[in-house]
Amino acid sequence: MQSTKDDGVRHITNTQVVLLSEFIEDELGISHERFKLLLKLGAIYVNSYRATKDKWLFETTTLRVHTQPRRFPSDHPWRALIVFENDTFLILNKPAGLPSHPSVDNTLEDAMTQTGLAIKTPLYITHRLDTLTSGLIVYAKRKSFVKDFNMQLIARTIQKKYVALVSPVVDIQKRLVHYMDPAPGTPKKLSTEHQEGWDECVLEVMEQKRLSPKTLWIKINLLTGRTHQIRAQLAKIGAPIIGDTKYGSDTPYRPNAIALKSCEIEFDFEGRRLRFNLPDALEF
């Protein structure tokens, strides 16, 4: 048996025929109840494939076990959070504090899976919101819609607007342009100057209202969609989103959330231009 450990992830190779649950209990000291939970969350992989049930392992089988999977509160009124629904897609008002879609160590506690379970229909991801971000997200019921939506994303014909609370001392300029290091990981690194191979990040500040000397409400038109783009760009100019400690905010906000909300999305569907918005976008 060979094993390495990194943040609760164990890589193991077995040397004999054995039941998966028994092997994990013997080698990792994980109880049968804990094993069933890890299996339910999708945190166990056998020969690089996610295990969905207990099974016999043969010699030289490789395992990856996420012994400490990330957990997310998923007890929400999912049907009530659906803003629009038809036979092809739905629009969800995603709560902050849980992922948009399944993760490598948890395929159950996410907005897409929980909404699909609530309506008894499998859903497909079309775009993403950060775990800490709330608001409108589009899920597909048909794979053909995913393809069409992705083509619109590539063509930049989809409009996404957000509202946020930030903490700058001065007002924010109306157009922000930065360049993002494409390297994986967060927080993202930005430059105000063009860098070879870096991704351009552009957003417009459509409105801004001073709520207090250190709090500004802003509405954003996102012109390019990069990972953590809004969070990173606002932090770069010294106006981090309230509650976003990863990007330098020292102003408290709600647990497992930052003051950033997807408030409006507009795209084409069957020859029509559709627009969806949250009527309470001014509220946080």
PARO-394800 format. One record per residue: x, y, z of N, C-alpha, C in turn. Coordinates in steps of 0.001 Angstrom, whole numbers, plus 524288, in hexadecimal, padded with zeros to 5 digits. Each point is the difference from the previous one (the first is absolute). Layout:
<pts>
XYZXYZXYZ/...
</pts>
This chain:
<pts>
803537FB53800007FCAD804AD8000080371804D780000/7FEFB803957FC4D802BE804E77FFBF7FC2580461800E9/8017B803CE802F87FC438041A8014B802B78053380098/7FD71804307FE1F801C48054F800FD7FB5D8030A8020B/8010680447802B17FBCC8031280248800B1805B67FEA6/7FBCA8028B7FE4F8000C805827FEB27FA9280229800F4/7FF5B80304804427FAF1802568014C7FBA07FBF980049/8011A7FB908024D7FBF87FC0C800B77FF3A7FC707FB5F/802E8800B17FBC77FF8B7FC977FB6C8040C7FBA180079/7FE1B7FB2B7FFE88037D7FB8180082800187FCEF7FAE8/8049D7FEB57FE29800C97FCD27FB58802177FAB7801B6/7FD387FBDE7FEA0801427FACB801FD7FFE07FC0F7FB98/803797FC1C800437FFDB7FB887FC6F7FF847FB0D8033D/7FBD67FCF07FEFE7FF507FB3680308803117FB817FD89/8011B7FBF9803028033C7FB9A7FE297FD307FACC80044/7FAEA800138013C7FD1E7FB1A8005A7FA3D800F17FED2/7FD367FBA97FEEF7FA628005F7FF197FD54801348052E/7FCEA80441800167FD98801AD804DB7FB4F803787FEBC/7FC4A800538039E7FB7C803667FF5E801AF805AB800EC/7FE11803897FCCE80183805808004A7FF4A8022E80581/7FB837FF2C8025A7FEF38022480530803C57FDD480417/8012F7FAFD7FF9B8038F7FD8F803C68058A802097FF55/8019B800A77FB268054A801EE7FEFF800BC805858021E/7FC1E8036B7FF038005B80563801DF7FFE180033805F7/7FCCE7FCA7802597FFD27FFD9805B9805307FE2E80241/802467FBF47FDB8804EA7FDE6802048048E803B47FF1C/80052802417FB5980494803267FEA47FFAC805A4801EC/7FB4080224800227FF708057A801787FD50800CE80539/7FE127FBDA802607FD5A80072805007FACB802C67FF9C/7FD6E7FF9B7FB807FAFE802937FF237FB937FC368013C/7FC62801A9803447FBA47FCA4801867FC677FEF47FB5E/7FCAC7FBFB800937FC6F7FEA87FBC67FC12804637FF0C/7FE3E802A9804197FC638045A7FF5C802988047D7FD19/804EC8011080150802E38041B7FD49800E77FE767FA51/801227FB117FF0F800B17FE077FAB27FB13800EA7FCBE/7FB6E7FEDC8023B7FB1A800B87FD237FF1E805C07FEAD/80187803858038F7FF74805947FEF88039D801A57FB8F/804EF7FE498002D803B48015E7FBDC7FE217FDF07FABD/7FDBF7FB598000B7FDF57FDAF7FB307FB6B8033E7FDF7/7FC97801A3803817FB72803287FE888019E8053E7FDB2/8041F8024C80227801E2805087FE1D803367FF887FB06/8018A7FB3C7FE9D8033F7FF4B7FB60805AC80142800FD/801E67FED7804AD8054A801768018D803E87FB8F7FF89/7FE597FB977FDB18036F7FB737FF6C800887FEA57FA3C/804D97FF487FE3F8010E7FEA47FA8A802F47FACE7FFC5/7FE627FCA17FC64802947FAFD7FF1D801EF7FFF07FA60/805247FF7C7FF598026A800377FACB7FE2E804DC7FD01/800058046E802C27FEB5805247FDD77FA39800D77FEDC/7FCA47FC27801237FA5F8008A7FF487FD4D8008880549/7FC318037E800447FD41800DB804E87FCDD7FB1F80174/800A47FE25804C77FD1D7FB67801E57FA94801AC801C8/7FC117FCF77FE8B7FA9F80132801907FDC27FBDC803A9/802D07FBB6800C37FE357FBE480388804A77FCD5801DF/7FF327FD0280419804197FC8A801F6801127FBD07FBEB/804EB7FE657FF70801557FC467FBE3805097FD2180172/800DF7FBB27FD43804CC7FD0D800CD8047E8028E7FD0C/80484800498029F804B88020B7FD99803A27FB7D7FEAE/80264800517FB8B803CB7FC027FE84805808021C800B5/803DB7FCB27FF6E805638018C801068019F804A37FC9B/803358035F8025480229804B37FD877FBD0803E47FE4A/7FBA380019802BA7FC178040B7FF23801D080507802AB/7FF868045E7FD4C80189804FF8024E7FB33802E8801F7/8007D802688047E7FBB5802E88025D801B3805938013E/7FC4D803907FFA3800B38054A801FF7FB5E8012080384/801138012A804E97FBDB800D8803D3800848058080240/7FBDB8030B7FF617FFCC80534802677FDAA7FF4B80572/803667FF63803CA7FE387FEA9805447FD618049D802C7/80109804C27FE287FDAA804AB8025B7FD5E803497FBC6/7FBE87FE017FD867FD6E802F17FBCD7FDB08051580208/8000D803E27FCB57FD99805018016A7FA1E7FF438005B/7FDB480240804187FA5F7FF85800D37FD6C8055A7FF62/7FB307FFE17FE0B7FD2D804D97FF017FA5E7FF77801D2/7FDC680424802497FA867FFCD801B37FC687FFE97FB40/7FD037FBDB7FF5B7FCBE7FF797FB4C7FA2D7FFD080139/7FE8A80157804C57FA857FFE88018A7FD778053B7FE9D/7FE7D800877FB137FD86804CA7FE187FAD87FE987FD4E/7FC5C803B77FF967FB117FEFF7FD33800E5800657FA1E/8022A7FBE27FDBC801EF8004C7FAA47FBCA8016B7FC0C/7FB6A7FDD0800877FBD3801587FC4B7FE9D805CB8003F/7FFFC8021E804A77FEAC805868009F8043C803967FDDA/804C47FDFB7FF5F80451803227FE09800438000A7FA09/7FC9D7FCFB7FD737FFDD7FFF37FA4C7FD26804E97FE19/802B8803397FD0F7FDDD804E87FE087FCDF7FF1A7FB01/801D47FC587FCC17FD5D7FEB77FB188014C7FA5E7FE97/7FC3B7FD6B7FD67800E77FA937FE697FCB77FEBE7FB3B/802657FD537FC357FD137FDB97FBAC8022F7FA8B7FEF9/7FEDA7FDB47FB90801B47FAA57FEE9805C27FFA27FE9D/8028F804667FF2680561800017FE10803FB801E580402/7FE80803C780336803A880222803D77FCF88024F8048E/802E080169804187FDA9802E580456803DC8040B801FC/7FDEC803F0802988031F80418802737FF4C7FF7D805E1/8044A7FF80802CA7FFDD7FF62805AC80264804C0802A8/7FDBD801978045480254803F380364803617FD16803F9/804EC7FF127FE97803777FCCA8033780153802A280538/7FF607FD2B80447801C58022B80507805F48002380043/8020D80397803058059B8000880104801587FB88803A9/804D67FE217FF9D801D37FC1F803B98003A7FA737FE04/7FE9B7FF1E7FB0E800977FAC27FDD180142800727FA39/802B27FC127FDD2801C3800487FA927FB817FFE97FC19/80125801C57FB4A7FC2E7FFDD7FBC97FF227FA7C7FDFF/803F57FCA0800927FFEA7FACC7FDA2803367FC3D8035B/7FFBC7FAE67FEE7802F97FC4080320805D9801187FFD6/802A07FECD8044E805A88009D800548028E7FAA48002F/8051D7FFF67FFEB802D87FB0D7FFB57FF217FC99804D7/7FEAE8026C8046C7FF5C7FD00804CF7FA748002D80233/7FC658026B7FD1F7FA9F80054801E77FC60800D57FB56/7FD1B7FBF27FE947FC758004D7FB867FA518009C801A6/7FF1980117804E87FAAB80036802077FE6A80568801D6/8036F802AD802E17FE9F804EC802848018C804A37FC8D/7FD1E800A97FBC8800D1804607FC737FAC28019F7FDC7/7FFBD804AD7FDDA7FB0A8022C7FE337FDA97FCE57FB7E/8033D7FE5A7FC467FDFA7FD2B7FB7D7FDA17FAC28018D/802D87FD098031D7FE1F7FAD58019B7FB1B800708034A/7FFFD8037E803CC7FB84800818037F7FB21801EA7FD24/800B5803967FC4E7FB84801CE7FCEE7FDF37FB997FC93/803877FD007FD927FE5D7FB957FCD07FD007FBF38031C/801B47FF06804C67FD367FC518035F7FA9C802138016B/7FFA880519800E77FB048025D8018E7FBF37FFB37FBAA/801B2800987FB1F7FC487FFE67FBA37FFFD7FAB57FD37/8033C7FC5E802098004B7FAAE7FDD48017F8000A7FA37/803CB8035B7FEBC801F18006C7FAA7805DD800FC80026/8031E7FCF07FD2F805A5801107FFE880128805307FD4E/803B1802E9802278016F805167FDDD805AB7FFF27FE35/80141803CC7FC9680548800777FDDF801F280591800D0/805188007280102802528051680104800C8802F77FADD/7FEEF8051880001800F2803487FB698041B8042B80120/800038020F804C6803ED803BB801C3800407FF82805EE/80332803198028F800E77FF408058F7FFB98051C8030C/7FE9A7FF64804F48009380431803D3803937FDF68044B/8033580365802368034F7FE648045C7FCA57FE0B80484/802317FCA1803217FD3A7FDD8804827FDDA8045780383/8030A8041A800E27FE778042F803937FC5D804037FD8A/7FF077FF8A7FAE37FCB5803BA7FD227FA737FDE77FF85/7FC348037C800697FA827FE7E7FF6A7FDCC802307FAE9/7FB3B7FE537FEBE7FD41802607FBA07FED87FC5F7FB7C/7FECA802517FB7D7FDEB7FD317FB8C8040A7FC907FD4D/7FE797FB237FF0E8033E7FC587FD167FC6C7FCBB7FC8F/801EB7FE9C7FB697FCEC7FD177FC2D801B77FA468000A/7FC377FC7380093801077FA687FF927FCE87FDCD7FB6A/802637FC727FD2F7FD727FDA77FB777FD4F7FAEE80178/7FBAA7FEE87FD607FD647FAF5800668015F7FC8A7FB52/80206802707FBEE8017C7FD317FB4680593801697FE81/802FB7FC1E7FE3E8056A800F47FE8B8006B803A37FB50/7FC077FFF97FC9A8001D803787FB7780001805BD801B4/7FD6780124804597FFF08055C801F880560801838020D/802C47FC508026C8054580109801ED8037E801C37FB7D/7FFC37FD2D7FBAF80330801547FB737FEB4805677FDF9/7FAFA801307FF8B7FE5D805197FE0C801A48045E803B2/7FF597FF238051680174803F3803E0805E4800FC7FFD8/803127FBCA7FF8E805AD800917FFD4801C0803027FB26/7FD4C7FF247FBA580147802EC7FB407FEFC805D5800CC/7FBD480138802D67FEE580581801238040D80251803B9/801E47FCD6803A180427801D98037D804EE801427FCEA/8015E7FC957FC57804A6800D47FCC87FF6C804F57FCB9/7FB48800C47FDEC7FEFB804967FCBE7FF28804F580335/7FFB87FF7B805247FF2C80458803A77FADF802D97FEF1/7FBF87FCFE7FEB17FAD4802537FF347FC917FF7A804D7/801F27FD48803F77FD297FF8F804ED801988048780386/7FC2E802A4802348011A80457803897FF027FE528059E/803BA801068035E7FF887FEBF8059080103804F08032A/7FC7E8010780398800AC804888035E7FFE97FE49805BE/8030D802BA80314800907FEBF8058D7FF63804FA80339/7FE9E7FF4B804E78003F80441803C18039B7FE5180471/80286803D780267803B97FECC804268005580481803D5/801B87FEC1804B580177803EC803D8805EA7FFD280079/80276804727FF48805AF80049800498018280445803DE/804F88000980164801AD803B58041680496803597FE39/7FF2B8034A7FBFE80418803BD7FE7D7FF2B8053D802B4/804008032B800217FF7C8053B8022E7FDD8803BC7FBE0/801797FF1F7FB137FE3F803647FBC17FC8A7FCE97FC49/7FD35802C17FC9F7FCBF7FD667FC208035D7FCF97FC1A/7FD827FC4D7FD3F802BF7FC8F7FC657FF4C801F47FA6A/8041C7FF9E7FCE67FF988017C7FA837FC2E7FC647FD2F/7FDE1801DA7FBA67FBB07FD3A7FD7A801AA7FB287FCF4/804D87FFAA7FE64801D07FB7B7FCFC8052D7FE0C8023A/8003F7FAF98012D804C17FDAE802278021F7FBFA7FC28/80506800867FEC78029D7FC4E7FC7E804F17FE0C802AC/800727FADD80085804A57FD97802418016C7FB2B7FCCF/804707FDAA80166801C47FB337FD79801277FC098043D/7FDBB7FB3D7FF5A800377FC0380413803C77FB9D7FE99/803397FEAA803C18037B7FB877FF717FCA67FB0E7FF79/800A47FCF17FBC37FCBC7FB607FF36801737FB5C80371/803FF8009380343801977FBB2803637FB867FE708039D/7FF787FAE3801197FBCB7FE4580380800D6801EA80590/7FBD87FF8E8030E8004E801938057A7FDE68057A800D8/7FECC80116804E77FE0C8052080192802D9801AB804F9/800458051B801237FDCA804657FD1F802C7800DA7FAC8/7FD24802427FC568020F800E97FACE803A7804B97FFF0/804027FFA37FCB2803D5804317FF787FEAF803417FB36/7FFBB80530800B27FEA68038F7FBC78045B803EA7FEFC/7FFEB8020D7FB308038F804327FE8D7FCDC804377FD2F/80193804EB800B37FD808043A7FD1B80245800877FA83/8046C7FD697FF168028C8001E7FAE37FF577FAC77FD3B/7FFCD800307FACE7FF7E7FB3A7FCE8804A37FC60800F8/7FEDD7FB0F800FA804067FC0B800D17FF167FB9D7FC0C/804157FE3E7FD747FF847FBE07FC1B7FDA87FB0D8026D/7FBB77FE237FDA77FD807FB36801DF7FC17800D480461/7FF90804BA8020C7FC3B8010A8042A7FAB4801617FDA0/7FBCB7FEF7802E17FAB8800D27FE107FE148058480146/7FDA48027E7FC117FDDA8052F800D47FB087FFB08034F/7FF7A80384803B47FB6580050803687FDB2805797FF88/7FB09800467FE757FD7D8050A7FF437FAA87FFF7802A5/7FEEB8040D802F97FAC8800B9802337FEA9805C480014/7FAF280112800107FE118055A800507FD14800C380521/800E18044E802857FCFC8017A8049B7FB95803867FE18/7FB407FDC87FFC47FB87802BD7FDC07FDB580411803B2/7FFD67FEAA805047FDDA80385803F6803347FF70804F5/800168040B803298026B7FFB08052A7FD5C803DD803A4/7FF0E7FE26804C67FD558032B803E9802F07FF8780525/801428048580244802CC80018804F57FC2C7FF1380475/8009F7FB99802D27FC997FEB68046280224801F780529/8052B800738004D8029E80207804A88056F801B27FE53/802FC8028E803648053D801B57FE67803797FB887FE05/7FEFE7FB35801CE8034D7FBA57FE637FD137FBB17FD14/7FB32801147FE6C7FCF97FBFB7FD437FD89802417FB16/8010D7FD657FB9E7FDEB801A27FAFC7FCEE7FB7D7FD9F/7FB30801207FE3E7FCE87FC357FD0A80110800EB7FA3B/801397FBD27FD25801168009A7FA6F7FD177FBE17FCD6/7FEC7801647FB2A7FDC67FC507FC46803E97FF4D7FB98/801097FB167FE9D8043C7FEAB7FC6C7FDE37FD4D7FB27/802058018B7FB887FF1D7FD327FB1E804FA7FCF37FED9/7FFB77FAD58004C8049B7FCB87FF53800CF7FEF07FA2E/8042E802177FDCE800E77FF967FA62803647FB517FE85/803267FE1180396802E67FB227FF2F7FF227FCA5804D3/7FFEF7FAF67FF5B7FED57FC978046E8049B7FCA680198/80330801E38038C804817FD0C801F97FEEB7FE4B8059F/802A47FBF9801A77FF7B7FE268055E8018080452803D5/7FC7180125803A0800EB803FD80408800FA805667FDB4/7FE46800F47FB2C8015C804F37FD727FE31804C380306/7FB0480034801697FDFC8049A802BE802D2800BA8052F/800A27FBBA802D18028B800418051D80597801FE7FF82/802D57FDE87FC308057F8016D7FF5B8009C805967FE0A/7FCB3801997FC3F800818054A7FDE57FEC28042A8040E/7FBE67FF2C802FC7FEA1803DC803FA80431800498043E/802237FB858016A8043380004803E0804D2802D97FDE4/801027FF577FAF9804A0802627FD977FFDB805EE80064/7FB56802587FFC87FF98805B98004C7FF10801DC80598/800847FC79803C67FF5E80182805797FA6A80057801CA/7FC707FD227FD547FA7B800098017A7FE017FA6B8007B/802227FCF3803A97FE4E7FA8A8006F7FA437FF8480173/7FD977FBD17FE337FA8E7FEEE8015C7FFAD7FEE1805D5/7FC148022D802897FF717FF408059E7FF567FA3480148/803147FE3F803BF7FFEA7FA8B80198803CE7FC897FD15/802838021E7FBE3803767FCC77FCBE8058A800218022E/800DA7FD0E8041C8051580005802A08045E7FDEF7FC8A/7FEBC7FC7F7FC53803FA7FDF87FC6A80280804577FCD5/7FCF2804137FEEA801F68045C7FCE5800A3804FF80326/800C47FF608050E801B78046A803247FBEE8030280306/7FB067FE667FFE47FC11802DC802FC800AD7FF04805D0/7FFA18042E8030F8001F7FF73805AC7FACB801B080264/7FBF9800617FCAD7FAC780173801CD7FC9F7FB268007B/7FDC37FEED8048C7FCEE7FB37800C27FB177FFE97FC9E/7FE687FB467FE917FB2B7FF2A7FD237FD937FB0180215/7FC237FDE87FD5C7FD757FB38801D0803A77FB537FF82/7FF527FBFA8034D803447FB527FFA17FF6A7FD5F7FAAC/804477FE0F7FDEE800107FD087FB107FDB2803137FB72/800DE805107FFEE7FDE4803497FBD580346804EE7FF77/7FFE5802387FB54802288052D7FF1D7FBA0803557FDAD/800A5805238001F7FBDE8038E7FE368003E800AB7FA14/7FF297FBB47FD3F7FFF47FFFB7FA4C7FB767FCA87FE30/7FCD1802367FC877FB417FD487FE4A7FF5C800847FA15/7FEE87FB9D7FD6E7FEA2800007FA737FA4D801AA7FF9B/7FF0C804BA7FDEC7FABC80235800427FD197FFF47FACE/802D07FF277FBA87FD60800337FAE78030B7FCCF7FBFE/7FD337FD2E7FCA68027D7FD197FBC47FC81800487FB38/8026E800847FB777FD26800B77FB18802957FCAB7FBCA/7FCE57FCFD7FD1A8021C7FCA17FBE87FBC57FED17FBF7/801957FD917FBB17FC677FEA17FBC67FE007FA73800B6/7FB0A7FF417FEBB7FDA87FAC8800467FB9F7FF9F7FC00/800A97FC5F7FC597FC147FEFD7FBF77FE41804FD7FD36/803DC803247FE867FEED804AF7FCF57FE29804AE80318/7FFD57FF80805267FE568045C80350804568018A803BA/7FFF5804E580193803AC801E7803E57FD507FFEB8054A/8021D7FCE7803AC7FDA67FF7B8052A8034A802D28040F/7FD608026E803A8802C7802A68044A7FD5A7FEAA80528/8031F7FE89803DA7FE107FEA180532802DC80350803FF/7FD2C801D2803F58028E8031F804037FD977FEF080556/802D2801A9803FE7FE1F7FF9D805597FDD3805488019D/7FB088003E801897FDAE8050F80162802438026A804EA/8026C7FCCD80357802218020C804E3805EB8009B7FFBF/8020A8013C7FB57805A6800317FF46802A28043980358/7FD0E803EE801A680248804198033C801007FE2880594/7FD887FBB38017B800577FE3C80569804667FC10800BE/8026A8002F804A3804067FC2E801707FEF07FE1C8058D/
</pts>
